[in-house]
């Protein structure tokens, strides 16, 4: 379902573009991450330590 100004457009799920499917997956993963954050499941790290971890 897509809202376009005053209209709502319905599309069959199999006709969704790859980009829209990726956007939906990103939104799902973001929602899951926020839930975990709210439950205190994230840890805090120093910025430089974070960069070192990314380089691995």
Phi, psi and omega in degrees: 000131182232130177266129181230095184055253184264001185246155170241125183251129177255136177231148174294142183301326182284351179258009178291145178288158179300320181297317180295319178298320178293322178296319178295317178296319178299316179298320179297314181293323177296317178299317178298319180296318178297320178298316178296320178298314180296334179272002178077024183271002178264158177240154179261135178228153175296145183303314181294322176296322178298314179298320178298319180295321178296326182289339182293000000 
